[in-house]
Structures are given as C-alpha cells and as structure tokens.
Amino acid sequence: MVWDVQYGLTSLVEGSCAVAAAAGYTVTMGSVYSHAEEIESLDNFIRNRAKGVVIAPRAYSAADHYRELVSRKIEVVLIDTLIPGIEEDNVLIDNAHGTSLSASYLWGLGHRNLCYIDYEGPHGDTYPINNERCRGFMETCALAGLPGDRFKVIVTNNTNYSSEIQQILTGPNRPTALITYNDLVAVRAIQVAEQLGLRVPKDLSVIGFDDSIIASNFNVPLTTINPERYEMGAA
C-alpha cells in the first residue's frame, strides 16, 4: 500500500489492514513524502513480489509504474484519486457531491458570494477529482441562481497561494465564504485571511475537504467534508 503520510490518511490504511488481516494477508506500507518516494515504494513492491498493491497516487509518473505492476500480473487498486487516463479498479467517493454539499450548506447560512479554491501540484499536476470537486461547486451555485460574478474559482499552488488568496479577499465583491479543494488549502486560506485582519468564521466562512489530521489539529476548528476513508480502505 502506498499512501500520503503527511496528509494523515491513517483511517484509510486502518480500513485496508483490517480487511486484509481477516483474509490472511499482511499489508506492507510505503509512506510517501515525495514523488520520488512514491516511485521507490512501487519499485520495492515489484521486487518483493507483492500479491496486490493499493495506491493513493500523488504523482503523474505513477502511471508508468501502474502499467508495470499490471504487466507483472500484480493486482492494483487506485484509491482516493485517479491517475489521468487510468480509471479501472478504483475506490472513489462522489467528489462533486462533496463540494455540492458545501455550497448548499453555505447557501443555507445566507452566503451569496462564494469562491472555490482549487489546487495544482508542483509540476502543474491536477487529477480527475480536481475537476469533479470544482464541477460540484459550479453546478450547485448555478442551480441556486447565483449571478456569475458571485461565485468564482481560483487555482493555487505551493508558491502562489498567498498572493492569489489575498487578491480574491481584497478585490471587488469579496466572497463571504470559501470552499477549498482540501484541508491544506483551507488552512492556507484561513492564515491569509487572518493576515488581512479577517476573522474566521465571523468575517469569512471556510470549508475544507477530507477531514484530515490537519483539520482536527488546526487552531481554528475547521468545517470539512468527511469522505469516510476507513470505509474506502475496507472497500
């Protein structure tokens, strides 16, 4: 199993390990801090003749290793996200529904000026779930009858997020609520908002996605979408 240890997908691993143990299997884990370590873990699984591999992919280059695993008759399941162009054998949630829930919840609280903050990887990487989460937000706002200038989308990365979020929070028609791609982006948005003197949630509402360790440990209690990762791992 390859998973992103920094983001804290522990419950996903717990669900997988519980089912594997009941079936008489041992799970070996490769904890991923970087794209290079992701590839190294997959290479090790090949060398050690793993029966099956569960991948929560974080690198586009994982696609080549996926194909290598398949060519060696090693069963593979993609979990949590997809590699572009590879869609078989996967366990996913309805990502569009998740952001739709967020937008509907904020609408119910009276917010009429929303912004979705997307995220791209260090090499401009985006995954199919990026599109789905953005789509859920856009469609829900449109169905609610919000004018086009009242729901915006911005794309951030590890280097430009501060300037991009500052611009949206200091520009015309400042959003009163932010929906973010994941909890990491949510925390970054809150930090930028606080630097601008905005109070969360009094002046600005923020919703994350993933119910990660970041959400539970941040100093501001973070509303977030829980994708039930234990159940995903078990599936």
Disulfide bonds with the S-S distance in Angstrom:
none
